[in-house]
Amino acid sequence: MGSKKIWASYVAMVVVQFANGGSNILIKIALNKGLSHLVLIVYRHLIALLLFGPLAYFLERKQRPSLSLSTMIKIFFLSSLGTTINLNVYYLGLDYTSPTVASFLSNVNPGFTFVMALLLRLEKVEIESAKGRAKVCGTLICIGGALVFTFWKGEYLFKGFTRSPLIDIHDESRGSIHGSMHHKENWIKGSLLILTSNIAWSASLILQKLVSNVFPAPLSLNILICFFASLQSSVLALILDRESTSWRLEWDVQLLTIVYCGVVNSTLVYYLQTWCISVKGPLFVAMFSPLQLVIVGIFSTIVFAEQLHLGGLIGAILIVAGLYSVVWGKSSDSPLQMKVGNDDKNTLDHQTLEINMANQPLSISTNSSEKS
């Protein structure tokens, strides 16, 4: 592997973490300014459709298999879990808490995915080995850290670098959903919502593995997911948010957030993560996840005057420690890529589920060896 490609992969993952952190911050501001999370999801996926559509059509014309009814149903449910449910619940949780909280709790995804894969017998654990024990202990530590982070705040450990926020993201006039970010009920409610979205995301990874085996065209698969996500969220928006003004776009932070999420998160981040997987593997991508915490944490402390709690700090340390324990335990795995065609009769017992670390619902990967 050339040194230029290695260095490029490091730069790419730093860009991905800055992009993910930026989206959390922008979405928090836009939600506070009145942007409907349902409308955001519809628009960002429509943008991704427009950008991915031509690429998928021209680049995968020869490798794209025909769609069967069963495959379409699987993709529909994949979109429901990985995008519609995951993003809607995630944005609600972000509305109650802060970008820092969302970034911390997103690191429990490997633990949830590992537990589900273990229950479905898609993951094997050799408890006698050190790395087998590391996966189990790391999962327990990660989930335990999430519980500590959610239910125990403790006293303030550090105050923000600024006495008053440079950007005010707390609008009391909009009701209790915004109020004080540090209100205990909002903290717990928001954290539980984000954890719920992570469970939906982890479940979608398992279904994603099954779908990608029978439909090995990642760009086209991504287009179908975007289409179903737009359709599902449009129906939800028409039912739950009937205000026509919610769909009106103006030159403000709401439009910036929609364009950013559609162009940066649903296209650039997807491409960079997929490329890094092919170059360095999924564990390399996983190692960069805590960088987002640092980026968002520093920004929130300076710009939003966010204060750090003792319970939050301890929970965050446990989550990151558990994350790296799971990653180290997974480093010895040798996933087997199932081939479509002659090998389509292979069973799931011969697969090793990839634990995806990125919190990007539209990221579809079909790796042959291992993976924000």
Contacts in CASP RR format, 6 or more apart in sequence:
PFRMAT RR
TARGET T0000
AUTHOR 0000-0000-0000
METHOD contacts of the structure
MODEL  1
MGSKKIWASYVAMVVVQFANGGSNILIKIALNKGLSHLVLIVYRHLIALL
LFGPLAYFLERKQRPSLSLSTMIKIFFLSSLGTTINLNVYYLGLDYTSPT
VASFLSNVNPGFTFVMALLLRLEKVEIESAKGRAKVCGTLICIGGALVFT
FWKGEYLFKGFTRSPLIDIHDESRGSIHGSMHHKENWIKGSLLILTSNIA
WSASLILQKLVSNVFPAPLSLNILICFFASLQSSVLALILDRESTSWRLE
WDVQLLTIVYCGVVNSTLVYYLQTWCISVKGPLFVAMFSPLQLVIVGIFS
TIVFAEQLHLGGLIGAILIVAGLYSVVWGKSSDSPLQMKVGNDDKNTLDH
QTLEINMANQPLSISTNSSEKS
1 279 0 8 1.000
5 279 0 8 1.000
6 279 0 8 1.000
6 280 0 8 1.000
9 275 0 8 1.000
9 276 0 8 1.000
9 279 0 8 1.000
9 280 0 8 1.000
9 284 0 8 1.000
12 272 0 8 1.000
12 275 0 8 1.000
12 276 0 8 1.000
13 272 0 8 1.000
13 276 0 8 1.000
13 284 0 8 1.000
13 285 0 8 1.000
13 288 0 8 1.000
13 291 0 8 1.000
13 372 0 8 1.000
14 288 0 8 1.000
14 291 0 8 1.000
15 268 0 8 1.000
15 272 0 8 1.000
16 269 0 8 1.000
16 272 0 8 1.000
16 273 0 8 1.000
16 276 0 8 1.000
16 285 0 8 1.000
16 288 0 8 1.000
16 358 0 8 1.000
16 372 0 8 1.000
17 288 0 8 1.000
17 289 0 8 1.000
17 291 0 8 1.000
17 292 0 8 1.000
17 295 0 8 1.000
17 372 0 8 1.000
18 295 0 8 1.000
19 264 0 8 1.000
19 265 0 8 1.000
19 268 0 8 1.000
19 269 0 8 1.000
20 103 0 8 1.000
20 265 0 8 1.000
20 269 0 8 1.000
20 292 0 8 1.000
20 358 0 8 1.000
20 359 0 8 1.000
20 360 0 8 1.000
20 372 0 8 1.000
21 99 0 8 1.000
21 103 0 8 1.000
21 292 0 8 1.000
21 295 0 8 1.000
21 296 0 8 1.000
22 99 0 8 1.000
22 260 0 8 1.000
22 295 0 8 1.000
22 296 0 8 1.000
23 257 0 8 1.000
23 260 0 8 1.000
23 261 0 8 1.000
23 264 0 8 1.000
23 265 0 8 1.000
24 94 0 8 1.000
24 99 0 8 1.000
24 102 0 8 1.000
24 103 0 8 1.000
24 292 0 8 1.000
24 296 0 8 1.000
25 99 0 8 1.000
25 296 0 8 1.000
25 299 0 8 1.000
25 300 0 8 1.000
26 253 0 8 1.000
26 256 0 8 1.000
26 257 0 8 1.000
26 260 0 8 1.000
26 261 0 8 1.000
27 40 0 8 1.000
27 91 0 8 1.000
27 94 0 8 1.000
27 99 0 8 1.000
27 257 0 8 1.000
27 261 0 8 1.000
28 94 0 8 1.000
28 95 0 8 1.000
28 98 0 8 1.000
28 99 0 8 1.000
28 169 0 8 1.000
29 167 0 8 1.000
29 169 0 8 1.000
29 253 0 8 1.000
29 257 0 8 1.000
30 40 0 8 1.000
30 253 0 8 1.000
30 254 0 8 1.000
30 256 0 8 1.000
30 257 0 8 1.000
30 258 0 8 1.000
31 37 0 8 1.000
31 91 0 8 1.000
31 94 0 8 1.000
31 95 0 8 1.000
32 95 0 8 1.000
32 169 0 8 1.000
32 170 0 8 1.000
32 171 0 8 1.000
32 174 0 8 1.000
32 178 0 8 1.000
33 252 0 8 1.000
33 253 0 8 1.000
33 254 0 8 1.000
34 174 0 8 1.000
34 254 0 8 1.000
35 254 0 8 1.000
35 257 0 8 1.000
35 258 0 8 1.000
36 237 0 8 1.000
36 241 0 8 1.000
36 243 0 8 1.000
36 246 0 8 1.000
37 87 0 8 1.000
37 88 0 8 1.000
37 91 0 8 1.000
37 92 0 8 1.000
37 95 0 8 1.000
38 88 0 8 1.000
38 233 0 8 1.000
38 236 0 8 1.000
38 237 0 8 1.000
38 240 0 8 1.000
38 241 0 8 1.000
38 246 0 8 1.000
39 237 0 8 1.000
39 241 0 8 1.000
39 246 0 8 1.000
39 247 0 8 1.000
40 91 0 8 1.000
40 257 0 8 1.000
40 258 0 8 1.000
40 261 0 8 1.000
41 83 0 8 1.000
41 84 0 8 1.000
41 87 0 8 1.000
41 88 0 8 1.000
41 91 0 8 1.000
41 229 0 8 1.000
41 230 0 8 1.000
41 233 0 8 1.000
42 230 0 8 1.000
42 233 0 8 1.000
42 234 0 8 1.000
42 237 0 8 1.000
43 249 0 8 1.000
43 258 0 8 1.000
43 262 0 8 1.000
44 258 0 8 1.000
44 261 0 8 1.000
44 262 0 8 1.000
44 265 0 8 1.000
44 266 0 8 1.000
45 83 0 8 1.000
45 226 0 8 1.000
45 227 0 8 1.000
45 229 0 8 1.000
45 230 0 8 1.000
45 233 0 8 1.000
45 262 0 8 1.000
45 266 0 8 1.000
45 362 0 8 1.000
46 226 0 8 1.000
46 230 0 8 1.000
47 258 0 8 1.000
47 259 0 8 1.000
47 261 0 8 1.000
47 262 0 8 1.000
47 263 0 8 1.000
47 266 0 8 1.000
48 222 0 8 1.000
48 226 0 8 1.000
48 262 0 8 1.000
48 266 0 8 1.000
48 267 0 8 1.000
48 362 0 8 1.000
49 223 0 8 1.000
49 226 0 8 1.000
49 227 0 8 1.000
49 230 0 8 1.000
51 262 0 8 1.000
51 263 0 8 1.000
51 266 0 8 1.000
51 267 0 8 1.000
52 219 0 8 1.000
52 222 0 8 1.000
52 223 0 8 1.000
52 226 0 8 1.000
52 266 0 8 1.000
52 267 0 8 1.000
53 219 0 8 1.000
53 223 0 8 1.000
55 219 0 8 1.000
56 64 0 8 1.000
56 217 0 8 1.000
56 219 0 8 1.000
56 220 0 8 1.000
56 222 0 8 1.000
56 223 0 8 1.000
59 219 0 8 1.000
60 217 0 8 1.000
60 219 0 8 1.000
60 220 0 8 1.000
63 216 0 8 1.000
63 217 0 8 1.000
64 217 0 8 1.000
64 220 0 8 1.000
65 214 0 8 1.000
65 215 0 8 1.000
65 216 0 8 1.000
65 217 0 8 1.000
65 340 0 8 1.000
67 215 0 8 1.000
71 211 0 8 1.000
71 214 0 8 1.000
71 215 0 8 1.000
72 224 0 8 1.000
74 207 0 8 1.000
74 210 0 8 1.000
74 211 0 8 1.000
74 214 0 8 1.000
75 211 0 8 1.000
75 215 0 8 1.000
75 221 0 8 1.000
75 224 0 8 1.000
75 225 0 8 1.000
75 228 0 8 1.000
76 228 0 8 1.000
77 207 0 8 1.000
78 204 0 8 1.000
78 207 0 8 1.000
78 208 0 8 1.000
78 211 0 8 1.000
78 225 0 8 1.000
79 224 0 8 1.000
79 225 0 8 1.000
79 227 0 8 1.000
79 228 0 8 1.000
79 229 0 8 1.000
79 232 0 8 1.000
80 228 0 8 1.000
80 232 0 8 1.000
81 200 0 8 1.000
81 201 0 8 1.000
81 203 0 8 1.000
81 204 0 8 1.000
81 207 0 8 1.000
82 200 0 8 1.000
82 201 0 8 1.000
82 203 0 8 1.000
82 204 0 8 1.000
82 225 0 8 1.000
82 361 0 8 1.000
83 225 0 8 1.000
83 226 0 8 1.000
83 228 0 8 1.000
83 229 0 8 1.000
83 232 0 8 1.000
83 361 0 8 1.000
83 362 0 8 1.000
84 228 0 8 1.000
84 229 0 8 1.000
84 232 0 8 1.000
84 233 0 8 1.000
84 236 0 8 1.000
85 197 0 8 1.000
85 200 0 8 1.000
86 197 0 8 1.000
86 198 0 8 1.000
86 200 0 8 1.000
86 201 0 8 1.000
86 204 0 8 1.000
86 361 0 8 1.000
87 197 0 8 1.000
87 229 0 8 1.000
87 361 0 8 1.000
88 233 0 8 1.000
88 236 0 8 1.000
89 193 0 8 1.000
89 194 0 8 1.000
89 196 0 8 1.000
89 197 0 8 1.000
89 200 0 8 1.000
90 102 0 8 1.000
90 193 0 8 1.000
90 194 0 8 1.000
90 197 0 8 1.000
90 359 0 8 1.000
92 190 0 8 1.000
92 193 0 8 1.000
93 102 0 8 1.000
93 189 0 8 1.000
93 190 0 8 1.000
93 191 0 8 1.000
93 193 0 8 1.000
93 194 0 8 1.000
93 197 0 8 1.000
94 101 0 8 1.000
94 102 0 8 1.000
94 190 0 8 1.000
94 194 0 8 1.000
95 177 0 8 1.000
95 178 0 8 1.000
95 190 0 8 1.000
96 177 0 8 1.000
96 186 0 8 1.000
96 187 0 8 1.000
96 189 0 8 1.000
96 190 0 8 1.000
96 193 0 8 1.000
97 181 0 8 1.000
97 186 0 8 1.000
97 187 0 8 1.000
97 190 0 8 1.000
97 191 0 8 1.000
97 194 0 8 1.000
98 169 0 8 1.000
98 181 0 8 1.000
98 300 0 8 1.000
98 304 0 8 1.000
98 306 0 8 1.000
99 296 0 8 1.000
99 297 0 8 1.000
99 299 0 8 1.000
99 300 0 8 1.000
100 293 0 8 1.000
100 296 0 8 1.000
100 297 0 8 1.000
100 300 0 8 1.000
100 306 0 8 1.000
101 149 0 8 1.000
101 187 0 8 1.000
101 190 0 8 1.000
101 191 0 8 1.000
101 194 0 8 1.000
102 194 0 8 1.000
103 292 0 8 1.000
103 293 0 8 1.000
103 296 0 8 1.000
103 297 0 8 1.000
104 149 0 8 1.000
104 293 0 8 1.000
104 312 0 8 1.000
104 315 0 8 1.000
104 316 0 8 1.000
104 319 0 8 1.000
105 146 0 8 1.000
105 149 0 8 1.000
105 150 0 8 1.000
105 191 0 8 1.000
105 194 0 8 1.000
105 195 0 8 1.000
105 198 0 8 1.000
105 319 0 8 1.000
106 194 0 8 1.000
106 198 0 8 1.000
106 289 0 8 1.000
106 292 0 8 1.000
106 359 0 8 1.000
107 142 0 8 1.000
107 289 0 8 1.000
107 290 0 8 1.000
107 293 0 8 1.000
107 319 0 8 1.000
107 320 0 8 1.000
107 323 0 8 1.000
107 357 0 8 1.000
108 142 0 8 1.000
108 143 0 8 1.000
108 146 0 8 1.000
108 195 0 8 1.000
108 198 0 8 1.000
108 319 0 8 1.000
109 198 0 8 1.000
109 201 0 8 1.000
109 202 0 8 1.000
109 355 0 8 1.000
109 356 0 8 1.000
109 357 0 8 1.000
109 359 0 8 1.000
110 139 0 8 1.000
110 142 0 8 1.000
110 286 0 8 1.000
110 323 0 8 1.000
110 326 0 8 1.000
110 327 0 8 1.000
110 330 0 8 1.000
110 355 0 8 1.000
110 357 0 8 1.000
111 138 0 8 1.000
111 139 0 8 1.000
111 142 0 8 1.000
111 143 0 8 1.000
111 202 0 8 1.000
111 326 0 8 1.000
111 355 0 8 1.000
112 143 0 8 1.000
112 198 0 8 1.000
112 199 0 8 1.000
112 201 0 8 1.000
112 202 0 8 1.000
113 202 0 8 1.000
113 205 0 8 1.000
113 206 0 8 1.000
113 353 0 8 1.000
113 355 0 8 1.000
113 356 0 8 1.000
114 123 0 8 1.000
114 135 0 8 1.000
114 139 0 8 1.000
114 326 0 8 1.000
114 355 0 8 1.000
115 139 0 8 1.000
115 143 0 8 1.000
116 202 0 8 1.000
116 203 0 8 1.000
116 206 0 8 1.000
117 123 0 8 1.000
117 206 0 8 1.000
117 353 0 8 1.000
117 355 0 8 1.000
118 125 0 8 1.000
120 206 0 8 1.000
120 348 0 8 1.000
121 348 0 8 1.000
121 349 0 8 1.000
122 206 0 8 1.000
122 209 0 8 1.000
122 348 0 8 1.000
122 351 0 8 1.000
122 352 0 8 1.000
122 353 0 8 1.000
123 352 0 8 1.000
123 353 0 8 1.000
124 352 0 8 1.000
125 132 0 8 1.000
125 135 0 8 1.000
125 136 0 8 1.000
126 132 0 8 1.000
127 133 0 8 1.000
127 136 0 8 1.000
131 328 0 8 1.000
131 329 0 8 1.000
131 330 0 8 1.000
131 331 0 8 1.000
131 332 0 8 1.000
132 329 0 8 1.000
134 325 0 8 1.000
134 326 0 8 1.000
134 328 0 8 1.000
134 329 0 8 1.000
135 325 0 8 1.000
135 326 0 8 1.000
135 329 0 8 1.000
135 330 0 8 1.000
137 322 0 8 1.000
137 325 0 8 1.000
138 321 0 8 1.000
138 322 0 8 1.000
138 323 0 8 1.000
138 325 0 8 1.000
138 326 0 8 1.000
139 322 0 8 1.000
139 326 0 8 1.000
141 318 0 8 1.000
141 321 0 8 1.000
141 322 0 8 1.000
141 325 0 8 1.000
142 318 0 8 1.000
142 319 0 8 1.000
142 321 0 8 1.000
142 322 0 8 1.000
142 323 0 8 1.000
142 325 0 8 1.000
142 326 0 8 1.000
144 315 0 8 1.000
144 318 0 8 1.000
145 314 0 8 1.000
145 315 0 8 1.000
145 316 0 8 1.000
145 318 0 8 1.000
145 319 0 8 1.000
146 191 0 8 1.000
146 195 0 8 1.000
146 315 0 8 1.000
146 319 0 8 1.000
148 311 0 8 1.000
148 312 0 8 1.000
148 314 0 8 1.000
148 315 0 8 1.000
148 318 0 8 1.000
149 191 0 8 1.000
149 311 0 8 1.000
149 312 0 8 1.000
149 314 0 8 1.000
149 315 0 8 1.000
149 316 0 8 1.000
149 318 0 8 1.000
149 319 0 8 1.000
150 187 0 8 1.000
150 188 0 8 1.000
150 191 0 8 1.000
150 192 0 8 1.000
150 195 0 8 1.000
151 188 0 8 1.000
152 311 0 8 1.000
152 312 0 8 1.000
152 314 0 8 1.000
153 182 0 8 1.000
153 184 0 8 1.000
153 187 0 8 1.000
153 309 0 8 1.000
153 310 0 8 1.000
153 311 0 8 1.000
153 312 0 8 1.000
154 309 0 8 1.000
154 310 0 8 1.000
154 311 0 8 1.000
154 312 0 8 1.000
155 309 0 8 1.000
155 310 0 8 1.000
156 307 0 8 1.000
156 308 0 8 1.000
156 309 0 8 1.000
156 310 0 8 1.000
157 308 0 8 1.000
157 309 0 8 1.000
157 310 0 8 1.000
157 313 0 8 1.000
158 301 0 8 1.000
158 307 0 8 1.000
158 308 0 8 1.000
159 307 0 8 1.000
160 301 0 8 1.000
160 302 0 8 1.000
160 305 0 8 1.000
160 306 0 8 1.000
160 307 0 8 1.000
160 308 0 8 1.000
161 301 0 8 1.000
161 302 0 8 1.000
161 305 0 8 1.000
162 302 0 8 1.000
162 303 0 8 1.000
162 305 0 8 1.000
163 305 0 8 1.000
164 305 0 8 1.000
165 303 0 8 1.000
165 304 0 8 1.000
165 305 0 8 1.000
166 302 0 8 1.000
166 303 0 8 1.000
166 304 0 8 1.000
166 305 0 8 1.000
167 303 0 8 1.000
167 304 0 8 1.000
169 181 0 8 1.000
169 304 0 8 1.000
170 178 0 8 1.000
170 179 0 8 1.000
170 180 0 8 1.000
170 181 0 8 1.000
171 178 0 8 1.000
171 179 0 8 1.000
172 178 0 8 1.000
172 179 0 8 1.000
176 186 0 8 1.000
177 186 0 8 1.000
179 186 0 8 1.000
180 186 0 8 1.000
181 187 0 8 1.000
181 306 0 8 1.000
182 307 0 8 1.000
182 309 0 8 1.000
198 359 0 8 1.000
201 359 0 8 1.000
201 361 0 8 1.000
204 361 0 8 1.000
205 353 0 8 1.000
205 354 0 8 1.000
205 355 0 8 1.000
205 356 0 8 1.000
206 353 0 8 1.000
208 356 0 8 1.000
208 364 0 8 1.000
209 351 0 8 1.000
209 353 0 8 1.000
209 354 0 8 1.000
210 348 0 8 1.000
211 221 0 8 1.000
212 218 0 8 1.000
212 221 0 8 1.000
212 364 0 8 1.000
212 365 0 8 1.000
212 366 0 8 1.000
213 338 0 8 1.000
213 340 0 8 1.000
213 344 0 8 1.000
214 340 0 8 1.000
214 344 0 8 1.000
215 221 0 8 1.000
216 340 0 8 1.000
216 366 0 8 1.000
218 274 0 8 1.000
218 364 0 8 1.000
218 365 0 8 1.000
218 366 0 8 1.000
221 364 0 8 1.000
222 270 0 8 1.000
222 362 0 8 1.000
222 364 0 8 1.000
225 362 0 8 1.000
225 364 0 8 1.000
226 266 0 8 1.000
226 362 0 8 1.000
229 361 0 8 1.000
229 362 0 8 1.000
237 246 0 8 1.000
249 255 0 8 1.000
249 258 0 8 1.000
265 360 0 8 1.000
265 362 0 8 1.000
266 360 0 8 1.000
266 362 0 8 1.000
269 358 0 8 1.000
269 360 0 8 1.000
269 363 0 8 1.000
269 372 0 8 1.000
270 360 0 8 1.000
270 362 0 8 1.000
270 363 0 8 1.000
270 364 0 8 1.000
273 285 0 8 1.000
273 358 0 8 1.000
273 360 0 8 1.000
273 363 0 8 1.000
273 365 0 8 1.000
273 371 0 8 1.000
273 372 0 8 1.000
274 363 0 8 1.000
274 365 0 8 1.000
276 284 0 8 1.000
276 285 0 8 1.000
277 285 0 8 1.000
277 365 0 8 1.000
277 367 0 8 1.000
277 370 0 8 1.000
277 371 0 8 1.000
278 367 0 8 1.000
281 367 0 8 1.000
281 369 0 8 1.000
281 370 0 8 1.000
281 371 0 8 1.000
282 354 0 8 1.000
282 355 0 8 1.000
282 356 0 8 1.000
282 357 0 8 1.000
282 365 0 8 1.000
282 367 0 8 1.000
282 370 0 8 1.000
282 371 0 8 1.000
283 327 0 8 1.000
283 330 0 8 1.000
283 331 0 8 1.000
283 370 0 8 1.000
283 371 0 8 1.000
284 371 0 8 1.000
285 357 0 8 1.000
285 358 0 8 1.000
285 371 0 8 1.000
285 372 0 8 1.000
286 323 0 8 1.000
286 327 0 8 1.000
286 355 0 8 1.000
286 357 0 8 1.000
286 371 0 8 1.000
287 324 0 8 1.000
287 327 0 8 1.000
288 372 0 8 1.000
289 323 0 8 1.000
289 357 0 8 1.000
289 358 0 8 1.000
289 372 0 8 1.000
290 320 0 8 1.000
290 323 0 8 1.000
292 372 0 8 1.000
293 316 0 8 1.000
293 320 0 8 1.000
297 306 0 8 1.000
300 306 0 8 1.000
301 308 0 8 1.000
323 357 0 8 1.000
326 355 0 8 1.000
327 357 0 8 1.000
330 355 0 8 1.000
330 370 0 8 1.000
333 352 0 8 1.000
333 370 0 8 1.000
334 352 0 8 1.000
334 369 0 8 1.000
335 351 0 8 1.000
335 352 0 8 1.000
335 353 0 8 1.000
335 354 0 8 1.000
335 367 0 8 1.000
335 368 0 8 1.000
335 369 0 8 1.000
335 370 0 8 1.000
336 350 0 8 1.000
336 351 0 8 1.000
336 352 0 8 1.000
337 366 0 8 1.000
337 367 0 8 1.000
337 368 0 8 1.000
337 369 0 8 1.000
338 344 0 8 1.000
338 346 0 8 1.000
338 350 0 8 1.000
338 351 0 8 1.000
339 346 0 8 1.000
354 365 0 8 1.000
354 367 0 8 1.000
354 370 0 8 1.000
354 371 0 8 1.000
355 371 0 8 1.000
356 363 0 8 1.000
356 365 0 8 1.000
356 371 0 8 1.000
357 371 0 8 1.000
357 372 0 8 1.000
358 371 0 8 1.000
358 372 0 8 1.000
359 372 0 8 1.000
360 372 0 8 1.000
365 371 0 8 1.000
END
